[in-house]
Amino acid sequence: MKRLMGNLHLITWSTEDVQTGPKTEEEKLLEPCRKGNRKAQKQLFDRLSPKMFALCLRYMGDRDEAQDVLQEGFITLFSRLDTYSGAGAFEGWARKIFVNTALMHLRKTDALKLSDDIDAARGLTSEAATPVQNLGYKELMKLVSQLPPGLRTVFNMYVVEGYSHKEIAQALEVEEATSRSKLQRARMRLQELIRKLY
């Protein structure tokens, strides 16, 4: 049996060789922001603040409180820019910071005390199509802002942000059943608000 020998070439590459796609405008501002460039920080603030303010307003239900949370969120974002690894979208990473900032603010004000009786909420189910499904986004968000903080928070996390009940339970330090019952109660309360309108 004849043994074949060949040259072994090791192929190496750096992360610079891997094409990850073009950087977003926000990602182009990150390095100057990390270096403390005020102009870049202002540009990043201007680009993100409309979306993040809308997120804060959904959780807080009050413009002044949402503005406070927005400011706190940007302080956290700028102080933690070094932890953004580039894996995943920067905006998604930033959204998590603002959601967590809103949740911390709600905790500080005890707005998230989930003291409703879960057993009483277990029987609250509705399988029929709801009037909520017939509303536009802006109309629905206006009604969501009228929900009590605990219901509004769970609704936003589950319906708007796409968190699972397990993730909500971990973030709010409650049982998954509590998250589910709060979501159901939020939906029922929204239906009541819609019936009053129509």
C-alpha positions in Angstrom: 0.0 0.0 0.0 1.5 3.3 -1.1 1.3 6.1 1.4 0.4 9.5 0.0 1.9 12.5 1.7 0.9 16.0 1.0 1.5 19.4 2.4 -0.8 20.3 5.2 -1.9 23.9 5.0 -3.6 25.4 8.0 -6.2 27.9 7.1 -6.6 30.7 9.6 -8.8 33.8 9.5 -9.6 36.6 11.8 -13.0 38.0 12.6 -12.2 40.8 10.2 -12.2 38.2 7.4 -15.8 37.1 8.2 -18.4 39.3 6.5 -21.1 40.1 8.9 -22.9 42.6 6.7 -22.8 46.3 6.7 -22.8 48.2 10.0 -25.9 50.1 10.8 -25.6 53.9 11.4 -25.9 53.2 15.1 -23.1 50.7 15.1 -20.9 53.1 13.3 -21.3 55.5 16.2 -20.4 53.0 18.9 -16.6 53.3 18.9 -16.6 57.1 19.1 -19.3 56.8 21.9 -17.1 54.4 23.8 -14.3 57.0 23.6 -16.6 59.6 25.1 -17.2 61.6 21.9 -20.1 63.9 22.9 -21.2 64.5 19.3 -21.4 60.8 18.6 -23.3 60.2 21.8 -25.8 63.0 20.8 -26.2 61.4 17.4 -26.8 58.0 18.9 -29.3 59.5 21.4 -31.1 61.3 18.5 -31.3 58.1 16.5 -32.6 55.8 19.3 -34.6 58.1 21.5 -37.9 58.1 19.5 -38.2 54.3 19.6 -37.0 54.0 23.1 -39.3 56.7 24.4 -42.2 54.9 22.8 -41.1 51.7 24.6 -40.7 53.6 27.9 -44.1 55.2 27.5 -45.7 51.8 26.9 -44.4 50.5 30.3 -44.8 53.7 32.3 -48.1 55.0 31.0 -47.1 58.5 31.9 -45.0 60.9 29.7 -43.0 62.4 32.5 -42.1 59.0 34.0 -41.3 57.7 30.6 -38.9 60.6 30.1 -37.2 59.8 33.4 -36.8 56.2 32.4 -35.5 57.2 29.0 -32.8 59.3 30.6 -31.9 56.5 33.0 -31.8 54.0 30.2 -29.4 56.1 28.2 -27.1 56.6 31.2 -27.0 52.8 31.5 -26.6 52.3 27.8 -23.6 54.6 27.5 -22.0 53.1 30.6 -22.3 49.6 29.3 -21.4 50.1 25.6 -18.3 48.0 26.2 -20.4 45.0 27.0 -22.1 45.0 23.5 -20.2 42.3 21.6 -21.6 42.9 18.2 -23.5 39.6 18.3 -27.1 40.4 17.3 -28.6 43.7 16.4 -27.5 46.7 18.5 -31.1 48.0 18.7 -32.3 44.7 20.2 -29.5 44.9 22.8 -30.5 48.5 23.5 -34.2 47.6 23.9 -33.3 45.1 26.6 -31.6 47.9 28.5 -34.6 50.1 28.3 -37.1 47.3 29.2 -34.9 46.5 32.3 -34.7 50.2 33.2 -38.5 50.5 33.1 -38.9 47.3 35.2 -36.5 48.6 37.8 -38.3 51.9 37.9 -41.7 50.1 38.4 -40.1 47.9 41.1 -38.8 51.0 43.0 -42.3 52.5 43.0 -43.9 49.2 44.0 -46.1 49.4 40.9 -45.4 45.7 40.2 -46.7 44.3 43.4 -48.6 41.4 42.0 -51.1 40.9 44.8 -54.1 39.7 42.9 -55.5 36.3 43.9 -54.3 33.9 41.3 -57.0 31.4 42.1 -59.7 34.0 41.4 -58.0 34.7 38.1 -57.8 31.1 37.0 -61.4 31.0 35.8 -61.0 34.0 33.7 -60.8 32.7 30.1 -62.2 33.8 26.8 -61.8 31.7 23.7 -63.9 33.9 21.4 -62.4 36.5 19.1 -62.0 39.7 21.0 -62.7 43.3 20.0 -59.0 44.0 20.7 -58.2 42.2 17.5 -60.1 44.8 15.5 -58.2 47.8 16.9 -55.3 49.6 15.2 -51.9 49.7 16.9 -52.1 53.3 18.1 -55.6 52.9 19.5 -54.6 49.7 21.3 -51.4 51.3 22.8 -53.5 54.2 24.1 -55.8 51.7 25.9 -52.8 49.7 27.2 -51.5 52.9 28.8 -54.7 53.0 30.9 -54.0 49.5 32.4 -52.7 49.3 36.0 -48.9 49.0 36.0 -48.7 45.3 36.7 -51.1 44.3 33.9 -49.6 46.9 31.5 -46.1 45.5 32.2 -46.9 41.9 31.6 -49.0 42.8 28.5 -46.1 44.8 27.0 -43.5 42.2 27.8 -45.6 39.3 26.3 -47.5 40.9 23.4 -45.2 43.8 22.3 -41.7 42.6 23.2 -42.3 38.9 22.7 -41.0 37.6 26.1 -42.2 34.2 27.1 -44.1 33.7 30.4 -41.0 32.0 31.8 -38.8 35.0 30.9 -41.5 37.4 32.4 -41.7 35.4 35.6 -37.9 35.5 35.9 -37.7 39.2 35.2 -40.5 40.1 37.6 -39.6 37.4 40.2 -43.0 35.8 40.1 -44.5 32.5 39.2 -45.3 31.7 35.5 -48.9 31.3 36.5 -49.0 34.9 37.8 -47.7 36.1 34.4 -50.3 34.1 32.6 -53.1 35.4 34.8 -51.9 39.0 34.5 -51.9 38.7 30.7 -55.4 37.2 30.8 -56.6 40.0 33.1 -55.0 42.6 30.9 -56.8 41.3 27.8 -60.1 41.2 29.7 -59.6 44.8 31.0 -58.8 45.9 27.4 -62.0 44.3 26.2 -63.9 46.2 28.9 -62.3 49.5 27.8 -63.1 48.8 24.2 -66.7 48.0 25.0 -67.0 51.4 26.7 -65.8 53.1 23.5 -68.1 51.3 21.1 
